[in-house]
Amino acid sequence: MLAPIVRFSIRYKGVVISMACLVLLYGVYRLSRAGLDIFPEFSPKLVIIQTEAPGYSPKQVELLVTRPLNTSVPSPSRDCPLSMFSSRKARISTGIASC
């Protein structure tokens, strides 16, 4: 199997060298166009939305702030759901989307 390839390579040196140069040039071209990140992010992106509703009870914060925000703020992607929750003590609504 290798003998015909070696014979072809010896007989047609110019074709083999030109093909190698073409492959090398294509590799350099693709490398220059590659979107490489030297410092990749190891932690996922995190979006935090905090709202404060002084004077409202926790149930009112849930009904008037958290649920409308959860329905109106779009999720960054299907794989990245937005989770909203209200703190009972501080009357703060927090939404977190981690991708």
N, C-alpha and C positions, 0 to 999 in steps of 0.2 A: 504494500500500500504506500509506503514512504518512497520507494524507489522511483516511481513515476514522478512524484512531486520534486524529488531531488534532481532528476534528469531534466525536468522542465525548467527548474530554477537555474541550473547550470547553462542550459541551452539559451534561455531568454533572460539574461541578466538585466538588461535594460527594462524589460516589462516588470520584473520583480522589484527593481529599485524604484521605478516610477510609481508602482502601486504602493510601496512602503512610504514614499514621500506624500502621496495623496492621503493615505491614512493618517500620517503624522500631521499634515496640514489641517485635515478635518478635526483631529483631536485638539489641536491648538485653537481652532475656531470655536469649537464647542466649549472648551475651557474658558475662553474669553467671554462667552455669552452666558455662562452658568451663574445662577444666582446663589453664590455661596455666602454663608454667613460665618464670619470668623469667630464671633462670640455668640453662639446660640443661646436662646433662653431655656433655662432648665425648669423654671416654674411657669405654670400656666397663667395666662392673662386673667386678671380678676377685676370685675367691675362691681363697685359697691355704691348703692344708692341709699342714703340715709335721710329720712324726713323726721321732723319733730312737730308734734301737735300738742302744744301746751293747752291745758284746760279740757282736753278730751279724755274720756275714759278709754281703757284699753279696747273695749268692744267698739267704741266709736272710731278709734284709730284703725281698727281692722276693717270696719265697714266703709269709712269715708276716705281712707288714705291707702292702706295696703292693697286691698282688692282692686280698686281702680288703677293703681300703678301697675299691678301684676298683669292686668289685661291690656293696658295702653302701651307699656314699654315692650318693644319687640325683643325677642331673644336673639343674641348674636348669630346663632346657627341652630340647626336641629340637634346637633351633638352637645350643645351648650345651653341647657335649660336655665331659666331665671327662677330662682327660688326666693320668695318674699316671706318675711315673718315679722311679727310685732313683738316687742318686748313689753311684758306686762308691767314691769316696775317703772321704766323710764318713759313710756308712751312714745317710743321711737319705732318707726317702721324701717326695716333694712332689707334691701334686695341684693342678692349676690349671684353673679353669673361667672362661673369659672370655666374656661375652655382649655 
